[in-house]
Amino acid sequence: MLATGAGMASASAAWAQSGESSANASAPSAVQLQREGGSLLLTASLPWSLPELVLDALLKGIPVHFVAEVNMVRERWYWSDQELLSAQRYLRLSYQPLTRRWRLYTGSQPFEGQGFGAALSSSFESLQEALQAMQRIVRWHIGPAAELPSQGEAVLQLRFRIDISQFPRPLQIGALGRSGWNLLVTHTERVDLGVLQ
């Protein structure tokens, strides 16, 4: 479904969608693009469950990092695809045993060391509440709408995954190639750019 500043517009005929997932995830149940002013906003629901090995690491006090990535590209048969827009969102989930609360940091830049910069911080009483917040993407600014051509078709690519590279080194080595650490949601939709104008 598409939405513009003038209201919502159904575009099922203009969109073809497909999704693929790991054993712990399924394709997004709802994806929406909205143009507001000069910005292009993305709203999506990403259903997935936390792998048991990842939950075990969290309960032992190991923070787990996630990455949401979105790209809009224009396919070209004569050359590589043209990237129109690209954005990343980084999430860091941790459990605090002393308070028995879950802490979620969200930012537009990778978390380096213990510094969280301008990242947004939220605290939750239960893991379920924290996961629900992570599974909802609401009005994510993915780029300036002016970067998009006024006509034609583009492909929206949405990806959500665990960032294994942020694990402590021993865990990185142990997690590589093991399905118990895998979490991946991918979703692709074709977008009629004329509807977004």
C-alpha positions as CSV (number, residue, x, y, z in Angstrom):
1,M,0.0,0.0,0.0
2,L,1.2,3.5,-0.8
3,A,0.3,6.7,0.9
4,T,0.9,10.3,-0.3
5,G,0.3,13.6,1.4
6,A,-3.1,13.7,-0.1
7,G,-4.1,10.4,1.5
8,M,-3.8,6.7,1.2
9,A,-3.9,5.0,-2.2
10,S,-4.2,1.3,-2.8
11,A,-1.8,0.1,-5.5
12,S,-2.0,-3.6,-5.5
13,A,-2.0,-3.8,-9.3
14,A,1.2,-1.8,-9.4
15,W,3.0,-3.8,-6.8
16,A,4.4,-7.3,-7.0
17,Q,5.7,-8.6,-3.7
18,S,7.8,-11.5,-2.6
19,G,9.5,-12.4,0.7
20,E,12.0,-14.9,2.0
21,S,13.0,-15.7,5.5
22,S,15.0,-17.9,7.9
23,A,13.4,-20.4,10.1
24,N,12.8,-17.7,12.8
25,A,11.2,-15.1,10.5
26,S,8.5,-14.5,8.0
27,A,7.9,-11.9,5.3
28,P,6.7,-8.5,6.5
29,S,2.9,-8.6,7.0
30,A,2.5,-4.9,6.0
31,V,4.8,-2.5,4.2
32,Q,3.7,1.1,3.5
33,L,5.5,4.0,1.7
34,Q,4.4,7.6,2.4
35,R,5.5,10.8,0.9
36,E,5.3,13.7,3.4
37,G,6.8,17.1,2.4
38,G,10.1,16.3,0.9
39,S,10.6,13.0,2.7
40,L,9.9,9.4,1.9
41,L,8.7,7.5,5.0
42,L,8.6,3.7,5.4
43,T,6.2,1.9,7.8
44,A,6.4,-1.9,8.2
45,S,5.6,-4.8,10.4
46,L,8.3,-7.5,10.6
47,P,7.2,-10.7,12.3
48,W,10.0,-12.8,13.6
49,S,11.0,-14.9,16.7
50,L,14.3,-14.7,18.6
51,P,16.6,-17.8,18.1
52,E,17.1,-19.7,21.3
53,L,20.9,-19.3,21.2
54,V,20.5,-15.5,20.8
55,L,18.1,-15.4,23.8
56,D,20.5,-17.4,25.8
57,A,23.3,-14.9,25.0
58,L,21.0,-12.0,26.0
59,L,20.1,-13.6,29.4
60,K,23.8,-14.0,30.1
61,G,24.3,-10.2,29.7
62,I,25.6,-10.1,26.1
63,P,24.1,-7.3,24.0
64,V,22.8,-8.3,20.6
65,H,22.9,-5.9,17.6
66,F,20.4,-5.8,14.7
67,V,20.4,-4.0,11.4
68,A,17.4,-2.9,9.3
69,E,18.4,-2.0,5.8
70,V,16.3,-0.5,3.0
71,N,17.2,0.2,-0.6
72,M,15.3,1.5,-3.6
73,V,16.8,0.6,-6.9
74,R,15.9,1.0,-10.6
75,E,16.6,-2.2,-12.5
76,R,18.7,-1.8,-15.7
77,W,19.1,-4.7,-18.1
78,Y,22.2,-3.1,-19.7
79,W,24.1,-2.3,-16.5
80,S,24.0,-2.9,-12.8
81,D,20.9,-1.6,-11.0
82,Q,20.8,2.1,-10.2
83,E,20.5,2.8,-6.4
84,L,18.0,5.6,-5.8
85,L,17.7,5.6,-2.0
86,S,19.4,3.8,0.8
87,A,19.1,3.9,4.6
88,Q,20.2,1.8,7.6
89,R,18.8,1.6,11.2
90,Y,20.9,0.0,14.0
91,L,19.4,-1.6,17.1
92,R,21.1,-2.8,20.3
93,L,19.1,-5.0,22.7
94,S,20.4,-5.9,26.1
95,Y,19.1,-7.4,29.4
96,Q,19.9,-5.8,32.8
97,P,19.8,-8.6,35.4
98,L,19.8,-6.2,38.4
99,T,16.7,-4.4,37.3
100,R,15.3,-7.3,35.2
101,R,14.5,-4.8,32.5
102,W,15.3,-4.8,28.7
103,R,17.1,-1.9,27.2
104,L,16.8,-1.0,23.5
105,Y,19.0,1.5,21.7
106,T,18.1,2.7,18.1
107,G,20.3,4.9,15.9
108,S,21.2,5.7,12.3
109,Q,24.9,4.9,12.9
110,P,26.6,1.7,14.1
111,F,27.3,1.6,17.9
112,E,31.0,1.9,18.5
113,G,32.3,0.7,21.9
114,Q,30.1,1.9,24.7
115,G,29.2,5.2,23.1
116,F,25.6,5.6,21.8
117,G,25.8,9.1,20.5
118,A,22.4,10.4,19.5
119,A,20.7,7.0,19.7
120,L,17.2,6.7,21.1
121,S,16.9,4.6,24.3
122,S,13.9,2.7,25.5
123,S,13.4,0.5,28.5
124,F,10.9,-2.4,28.8
125,E,9.7,-4.6,31.6
126,S,9.4,-7.7,29.4
127,L,11.2,-9.2,26.4
128,Q,8.0,-9.4,24.5
129,E,7.5,-5.6,24.8
130,A,11.0,-5.0,23.5
131,L,10.6,-7.4,20.6
132,Q,7.3,-5.8,19.6
133,A,9.0,-2.4,19.5
134,M,11.8,-3.8,17.3
135,Q,9.3,-5.5,14.9
136,R,7.5,-2.2,14.2
137,I,9.1,0.3,11.9
138,V,7.0,3.5,12.0
139,R,7.6,6.5,9.7
140,W,11.2,5.8,9.0
141,H,12.8,8.5,6.9
142,I,14.6,6.6,4.2
143,G,15.6,9.6,2.0
144,P,14.5,12.7,0.1
145,A,11.6,12.1,-2.2
146,A,13.2,14.4,-4.8
147,E,15.9,11.7,-5.4
148,L,13.2,9.5,-7.0
149,P,12.3,9.8,-10.7
150,S,8.8,11.0,-11.3
151,Q,7.8,8.1,-13.6
152,G,8.7,4.5,-14.0
153,E,9.2,1.6,-11.7
154,A,11.6,0.9,-8.8
155,V,12.3,-2.0,-6.5
156,L,12.0,-1.6,-2.7
157,Q,14.3,-4.0,-0.9
158,L,13.9,-4.4,2.9
159,R,16.2,-6.5,5.1
160,F,16.4,-7.1,8.8
161,R,19.1,-9.2,10.4
162,I,21.3,-9.9,13.4
163,D,24.7,-8.2,13.1
164,I,27.0,-11.0,14.1
165,S,30.1,-8.8,13.6
166,Q,29.1,-6.9,16.8
167,F,29.4,-10.0,18.9
168,P,32.5,-10.6,21.1
169,R,35.2,-12.3,19.0
170,P,34.8,-15.8,20.5
171,L,31.0,-15.7,19.8
172,Q,31.6,-14.4,16.2
173,I,33.7,-17.5,15.5
174,G,31.2,-19.8,17.1
175,A,28.2,-18.2,15.4
176,L,29.5,-18.2,11.8
177,G,27.7,-20.8,9.8
178,R,25.4,-22.0,12.6
179,S,21.7,-21.7,11.8
180,G,20.9,-21.3,15.5
181,W,22.3,-17.7,15.3
182,N,20.5,-16.8,12.1
183,L,17.7,-14.3,11.9
184,L,16.9,-12.8,8.5
185,V,13.8,-11.1,7.1
186,T,13.9,-10.0,3.5
187,H,11.1,-8.4,1.5
188,T,10.9,-7.0,-2.1
189,E,8.2,-4.9,-3.7
190,R,7.9,-3.2,-7.0
191,V,6.9,0.4,-6.7
192,D,5.1,2.5,-9.3
193,L,7.0,5.8,-8.9
194,G,4.2,7.8,-10.4
195,V,1.9,6.9,-7.5
196,L,4.4,8.5,-5.1
197,Q,4.3,11.9,-6.8
